[in-house]
């Protein structure tokens, strides 16, 4: 697709520049309108000078009003509107006096006295300056609302990031407790070699996970690499009882997911599938792209929902918000998906008739940006249309 030769930016990204553009556009239009009136009424072309003087007068007075209004806009409503009315009345009087005076000099007093001429000009200048004042406040109130909305969105994003970090940090103590418990058992049984090997692999796993910042997203290939480090620790406990299978489609390998999303699901399968049966169980992890969606599946051949397996299942019905247990496995995953994707995710559990347990997750498909083409990677980011780069009212000097 052809690229635009310029980079579009919001009109009010630079509020001072936008103010001067509106000033020249507005008062230039007023001068054109007055000039068209002169031509339509068959007035001498010398009256165009009066239209130019009136436009310059209006531009100058509006600049003074912008300074006054910038001090009044953040006051109490009674003070703002009361003093605005006074300032507007004074501005109309000054503008009408200047325009009536120049018109009187040009006409040589041929069309009535100065007082009546001043009254006529006031009827023309009052609506014009009144409309300018209304537009000034309307634009600045709009920008204030937009700025508050942007600030609220940033705060919500920070709160979401903090919530995701908290949920992500919750996983390490949960996993660490189970692993250290196994190491403690090996030490009590005086199996020092396996205990030492498990500690070595545990340190490798924790070192790997510490590199990843909480809340960031990683590719499925990176997540599987982390998962393999975890499985090396668990295989020391269960040996041939723990059998794994990975079915990762090539398109899904570069899909982005929250870090440490699959590990709690595999840990849950080991706890309630492998350890619950003497013969162990097979755990399969699958990832595939379906249109613009990414489907992740973690299944095991354990006893399903029999016995204590129910303790880690949370109520998945709409509106249900309580967990049946104090475990953090599936509940943690559900909370992280809700924080990261809102209503755009699907989290389902299934228990096949022949036994076993399956967790299915569907989230929007997002490809790793580093895997895109070099030209697309170098594409400059376009500023958001709602971003505002000023905290002062439009028309003031920063």
C-alpha positions as CSV (number, residue, x, y, z in Angstrom):
1,X,0.0,0.0,0.0
2,X,1.4,3.4,-1.0
3,X,2.5,5.6,1.9
4,X,1.3,9.1,2.4
5,X,4.0,11.7,1.7
6,X,3.3,13.4,5.0
7,X,2.6,12.4,8.6
8,X,-0.9,13.4,9.7
9,X,-1.0,15.1,13.2
10,X,-4.0,16.2,15.3
11,X,-5.1,19.8,14.6
12,X,-4.7,20.8,18.3
13,X,-1.4,18.9,18.9
14,X,0.3,22.4,19.0
15,X,-2.3,24.6,20.6
16,X,-0.6,27.9,20.0
17,X,-0.2,27.2,16.3
18,X,-3.9,26.1,16.1
19,X,-4.9,29.3,17.9
20,X,-3.2,31.5,15.3
21,X,-4.6,29.5,12.4
22,X,-8.1,29.9,13.7
23,X,-7.5,33.6,14.4
24,X,-6.3,34.4,10.9
25,X,-8.9,32.1,9.3
26,X,-11.8,33.7,11.4
27,X,-10.9,37.3,11.0
28,X,-9.8,36.9,7.4
29,X,-13.3,35.4,6.8
30,X,-14.9,38.4,8.5
31,X,-13.0,40.8,6.3
32,X,-14.0,38.8,3.2
33,X,-17.7,39.0,4.3
34,X,-17.5,42.8,4.9
35,X,-15.8,43.2,1.6
36,X,-18.5,41.2,-0.2
37,X,-21.1,43.4,1.5
38,X,-19.4,46.5,0.2
39,X,-19.4,45.2,-3.3
40,X,-23.0,43.9,-3.1
41,X,-24.2,47.4,-1.9
42,X,-22.3,49.2,-4.7
43,X,-20.2,51.1,-2.2
44,X,-17.0,52.7,-3.4
45,X,-14.0,50.4,-3.3
46,X,-12.4,52.7,-0.7
47,X,-14.7,51.1,1.8
48,X,-12.5,48.0,1.6
49,X,-10.0,49.9,3.7
50,X,-12.6,50.1,6.4
51,X,-13.2,46.3,6.2
52,X,-9.4,45.8,6.7
53,X,-9.3,48.1,9.7
54,X,-12.3,46.4,11.2
55,X,-10.6,43.0,10.8
56,X,-7.3,44.2,12.3
57,X,-9.3,45.8,15.2
58,X,-11.2,42.6,15.9
59,X,-8.0,40.5,15.7
60,X,-6.2,42.8,18.2
61,X,-9.1,42.9,20.7
62,X,-9.6,39.2,20.5
63,X,-5.9,38.7,21.4
64,X,-6.5,40.8,24.6
65,X,-9.6,38.8,25.3
66,X,-7.8,35.5,25.0
67,X,-5.3,36.6,27.7
68,X,-8.2,37.6,30.0
69,X,-10.2,34.5,29.3
70,X,-7.2,32.2,30.0
71,X,-7.1,33.5,33.5
72,X,-10.9,33.2,33.9
73,X,-11.5,29.7,32.4
74,X,-10.4,27.8,35.6
75,X,-12.2,30.1,38.1
76,X,-15.5,29.4,39.7
77,X,-18.4,29.5,37.2
78,X,-19.9,32.7,38.8
79,X,-16.6,34.5,38.6
80,X,-15.8,33.2,35.1
81,X,-19.1,34.1,33.5
82,X,-19.6,37.4,35.4
83,X,-16.1,38.8,34.5
84,X,-16.4,37.4,30.9
85,X,-19.6,39.4,30.4
86,X,-17.8,42.5,31.7
87,X,-14.8,41.9,29.5
88,X,-17.0,41.2,26.5
89,X,-19.0,44.3,27.0
90,X,-15.8,46.4,27.2
91,X,-14.4,44.8,24.1
92,X,-17.6,45.5,22.1
93,X,-17.5,49.1,23.3
94,X,-13.9,49.6,22.3
95,X,-14.3,47.8,18.9
96,X,-17.5,49.8,18.1
97,X,-15.8,53.1,19.0
98,X,-12.8,52.4,16.8
99,X,-14.9,51.3,13.8
100,X,-17.4,54.1,14.2
101,X,-14.7,56.6,14.5
102,X,-12.9,55.4,11.3
103,X,-16.2,55.3,9.5
104,X,-17.1,58.8,10.7
105,X,-13.8,60.2,9.5
106,X,-14.2,58.6,6.1
107,X,-17.8,59.8,5.7
108,X,-17.1,63.3,7.0
109,X,-20.1,63.2,9.3
110,X,-22.5,63.0,6.3
111,X,-24.7,60.2,7.7
112,X,-25.9,61.3,11.1
113,X,-24.1,62.1,14.3
114,X,-21.4,59.9,15.9
115,X,-23.7,58.5,18.7
116,X,-26.1,56.9,16.2
117,X,-23.3,55.6,14.1
118,X,-21.7,54.0,17.3
119,X,-25.0,52.3,18.1
120,X,-25.3,50.8,14.6
121,X,-21.7,49.5,14.6
122,X,-22.3,48.0,18.1
123,X,-25.0,45.8,16.7
124,X,-22.5,44.4,14.2
125,X,-19.5,44.0,16.6
126,X,-21.4,42.5,19.5
127,X,-22.5,39.2,17.8
128,X,-19.1,38.8,16.2
129,X,-17.1,39.2,19.4
130,X,-19.8,37.2,21.3
131,X,-19.4,34.3,18.8
132,X,-15.6,34.5,19.1
133,X,-15.9,34.3,23.0
134,X,-18.3,31.3,22.8
135,X,-16.0,29.5,20.4
136,X,-13.0,30.2,22.6
137,X,-14.6,28.7,25.7
138,X,-16.1,25.8,23.7
139,X,-12.8,24.7,22.2
140,X,-10.9,25.0,25.4
141,X,-13.5,23.1,27.4
142,X,-13.4,20.4,24.7
143,X,-9.6,20.2,24.9
144,X,-9.9,20.0,28.7
145,X,-12.3,17.1,28.5
146,X,-10.1,15.3,26.0
147,X,-7.0,15.9,28.2
148,X,-8.8,14.5,31.2
149,X,-9.9,11.4,29.2
150,X,-6.4,10.8,28.1
151,X,-5.1,11.1,31.6
152,X,-7.8,8.7,32.8
153,X,-6.9,6.2,30.1
154,X,-3.2,6.4,31.1
155,X,-4.2,5.8,34.8
156,X,-6.3,2.9,33.8
157,X,-3.5,1.4,31.7
158,X,-1.1,1.9,34.6
159,X,-3.6,0.2,37.0
160,X,-4.0,-2.7,34.5
161,X,-0.3,-3.1,34.2
162,X,0.1,-3.1,38.0
163,X,-2.7,-5.7,38.3
164,X,-1.0,-7.9,35.7
165,X,2.3,-7.6,37.4
166,X,0.8,-8.6,40.7
167,X,-0.9,-11.6,39.2
168,X,2.4,-12.5,37.4
169,X,4.4,-12.2,40.6
170,X,1.9,-14.5,42.3
171,X,2.9,-17.4,40.1
172,X,6.6,-17.7,41.3
173,X,5.8,-18.2,45.0
174,X,3.1,-20.7,44.0
175,X,5.4,-22.8,41.9
176,X,8.4,-22.3,44.2
177,X,6.4,-23.7,47.2
178,X,5.7,-26.9,45.3
179,X,9.2,-27.3,44.0
180,X,10.9,-26.6,47.4
181,X,8.5,-29.1,49.0
182,X,9.7,-31.8,46.6
183,X,13.4,-30.9,47.3
184,X,12.7,-31.1,51.0
185,X,11.2,-34.6,50.5
186,X,14.3,-35.7,48.6
187,X,16.6,-34.3,51.3
188,X,14.6,-36.1,54.0
189,X,15.0,-39.3,52.0
190,X,18.7,-38.6,51.8
191,X,18.6,-38.5,48.0
192,X,21.1,-35.6,47.8
193,X,22.1,-36.1,44.2
194,X,18.5,-35.7,42.8
195,X,17.9,-32.8,45.3
196,X,21.0,-31.0,44.1
197,X,20.1,-31.5,40.4
198,X,16.6,-30.2,41.1
199,X,18.0,-27.1,42.8
200,X,20.3,-26.5,39.8
201,X,17.4,-26.7,37.4
202,X,15.3,-24.6,39.6
203,X,17.9,-21.8,39.7
204,X,18.1,-22.0,35.8
205,X,14.3,-21.7,35.6
206,X,14.1,-18.8,38.0
207,X,17.0,-17.0,36.3
208,X,15.2,-17.4,33.0
209,X,11.9,-16.1,34.3
210,X,13.5,-13.1,36.1
211,X,14.8,-11.9,32.7
212,X,11.2,-11.4,31.6
213,X,9.5,-8.3,33.0
214,X,6.0,-9.0,34.5
215,X,3.2,-7.8,32.3
216,X,5.2,-8.1,29.0
217,X,4.2,-10.4,26.2
218,X,6.4,-13.1,24.7
219,X,6.1,-15.3,21.7
220,X,4.7,-18.8,22.1
221,X,8.2,-20.1,21.1
222,X,9.7,-18.3,24.0
223,X,6.9,-19.5,26.3
224,X,7.5,-23.1,25.3
225,X,11.2,-22.6,26.0
226,X,10.4,-21.5,29.5
227,X,7.9,-24.4,29.8
228,X,10.6,-26.9,28.9
229,X,12.8,-25.6,31.7
230,X,10.0,-26.1,34.1
231,X,9.3,-29.6,32.8
232,X,12.9,-30.6,33.3
233,X,12.4,-30.0,37.1
234,X,9.1,-32.0,37.2
235,X,10.6,-34.9,35.2
236,X,13.0,-35.4,38.1
237,X,10.0,-36.1,40.3
238,X,7.9,-38.2,38.0
239,X,10.4,-39.6,35.5
240,X,8.5,-41.7,32.9
241,X,5.1,-41.0,34.5
242,X,5.3,-37.5,33.0
243,X,4.8,-37.6,29.2
244,X,4.5,-34.4,27.2
245,X,3.5,-33.5,23.6
246,X,3.7,-30.2,21.9
247,X,1.7,-29.3,18.8
248,X,2.6,-25.7,17.8
249,X,1.6,-24.6,14.3
250,X,4.4,-22.6,12.5
251,X,2.1,-19.5,12.3
252,X,1.3,-19.7,16.0
253,X,5.0,-19.9,17.1
254,X,5.4,-16.1,16.7
255,X,2.1,-15.2,18.3
256,X,2.3,-13.0,21.3
257,X,0.8,-14.1,24.7
258,X,1.3,-12.9,28.3
259,X,4.4,-14.4,29.8
260,X,4.0,-17.4,32.0
261,X,0.5,-18.1,30.7
262,X,1.0,-21.8,30.0
263,X,3.1,-22.8,33.0
264,X,0.3,-22.7,35.6
265,X,-1.9,-24.8,33.3
266,X,0.8,-27.4,32.9
267,X,1.5,-27.3,36.6
268,X,-2.2,-27.8,37.3
269,X,-2.2,-30.8,34.9
270,X,0.8,-32.3,36.7
271,X,-0.7,-31.8,40.1
272,X,-4.1,-33.3,39.3
273,X,-3.3,-35.5,36.3
274,X,0.2,-37.0,36.6
275,X,0.5,-37.2,40.4
276,X,-3.0,-38.5,40.9
277,X,-2.4,-41.7,38.9
278,X,0.2,-44.4,39.4
279,X,0.8,-44.7,35.7
280,X,1.0,-41.0,35.3
281,X,-0.5,-39.1,32.4
282,X,0.2,-37.4,29.1
283,X,0.1,-33.6,28.9
284,X,-0.3,-32.0,25.5
285,X,0.1,-28.4,24.6
286,X,-1.3,-27.1,21.3
287,X,-1.4,-23.7,19.6
288,X,-3.1,-22.8,16.3
289,X,-4.2,-19.7,14.5
290,X,-7.9,-19.6,13.5
291,X,-8.4,-16.5,11.4
292,X,-7.7,-13.5,13.6
293,X,-7.8,-15.6,16.8
294,X,-5.2,-17.7,18.6
295,X,-6.3,-20.9,20.3
296,X,-4.3,-22.5,23.1
297,X,-5.1,-25.9,24.4
298,X,-3.6,-27.7,27.4
299,X,-5.0,-31.2,28.0
300,X,-4.0,-34.2,30.1
301,X,-5.1,-37.8,30.3
302,X,-5.6,-37.7,34.1
303,X,-8.8,-38.5,36.1
304,X,-10.5,-35.3,35.1
305,X,-12.7,-33.7,37.8
306,X,-12.5,-36.6,40.1
307,X,-11.6,-36.0,43.7
308,X,-9.5,-33.0,44.6
309,X,-9.4,-31.9,41.0
310,X,-12.5,-29.9,41.8
311,X,-10.6,-27.7,44.2
312,X,-8.9,-25.8,41.4
313,X,-12.0,-25.2,39.3
314,X,-13.6,-21.8,39.5
315,X,-17.2,-21.1,38.6
316,X,-17.2,-20.2,34.9
317,X,-20.8,-19.2,34.7
318,X,-21.5,-15.6,33.7
319,X,-21.5,-13.2,36.7
320,X,-19.8,-15.7,39.0
321,X,-17.0,-14.2,40.8
322,X,-16.0,-16.6,43.6
323,X,-13.5,-19.4,43.6
324,X,-14.2,-22.7,45.1
325,X,-10.7,-22.9,46.5
326,X,-7.8,-20.8,47.5
327,X,-5.6,-22.1,44.7
328,X,-4.1,-19.6,42.3
329,X,-3.7,-21.8,39.2
330,X,-6.8,-21.5,37.0
331,X,-8.1,-18.5,38.9
332,X,-4.9,-16.6,38.2
333,X,-5.0,-17.3,34.5
334,X,-8.7,-16.2,34.3
335,X,-7.9,-12.9,36.0
336,X,-4.8,-12.2,33.8
337,X,-6.8,-12.8,30.7
338,X,-9.6,-10.6,31.9
339,X,-7.1,-7.8,32.7
340,X,-5.2,-8.2,29.4
341,X,-8.1,-8.8,26.9
342,X,-11.3,-7.9,28.6
343,X,-14.3,-9.5,26.7
344,X,-12.1,-10.4,23.7
345,X,-10.9,-13.7,25.3
346,X,-12.5,-17.1,25.8
347,X,-11.5,-19.4,28.7
348,X,-13.2,-22.8,28.8
349,X,-12.6,-26.1,30.6
350,X,-13.8,-29.5,29.3
351,X,-13.9,-33.0,30.7
352,X,-14.1,-35.7,27.9
353,X,-16.3,-38.7,28.7
354,X,-13.2,-41.0,28.7
355,X,-11.4,-38.9,31.3
356,X,-8.9,-36.2,31.2
357,X,-9.1,-32.5,31.5
358,X,-8.8,-29.8,28.9
359,X,-8.3,-26.0,29.1
360,X,-9.0,-24.0,26.0
361,X,-8.0,-20.3,25.7
362,X,-8.8,-18.1,22.7
363,X,-7.3,-14.6,22.4
364,X,-6.8,-12.1,19.6
365,X,-3.9,-13.1,17.3
366,X,-1.0,-10.7,17.6
367,X,2.2,-11.5,15.7
368,X,5.6,-10.6,17.1
369,X,6.6,-7.2,15.6
370,X,10.2,-8.3,15.2
371,X,9.1,-11.0,12.9
372,X,7.5,-8.5,10.4
373,X,9.3,-7.2,7.4
374,X,12.0,-4.6,7.8
375,X,10.0,-2.0,5.9
376,X,7.0,-2.4,8.1
377,X,9.2,-2.4,11.2
378,X,10.7,0.9,10.2
379,X,7.2,2.5,9.7
380,X,6.9,5.6,11.9
381,X,4.2,5.5,14.5
382,X,1.3,7.8,13.9
383,X,0.3,9.9,16.9
384,X,-3.1,9.1,18.4
385,X,-5.8,11.4,17.2
386,X,-6.9,12.1,20.8
387,X,-3.4,12.9,22.2
388,X,-3.0,16.4,23.4
389,X,0.3,18.1,24.0
390,X,-0.6,21.1,26.2
391,X,-2.0,21.9,29.5
392,X,-2.7,25.6,28.9
393,X,-5.8,27.1,27.3
394,X,-5.5,27.6,23.6
395,X,-4.4,31.1,22.7
396,X,-1.9,31.5,25.6
397,X,1.8,31.5,25.3
398,X,3.5,28.5,27.1
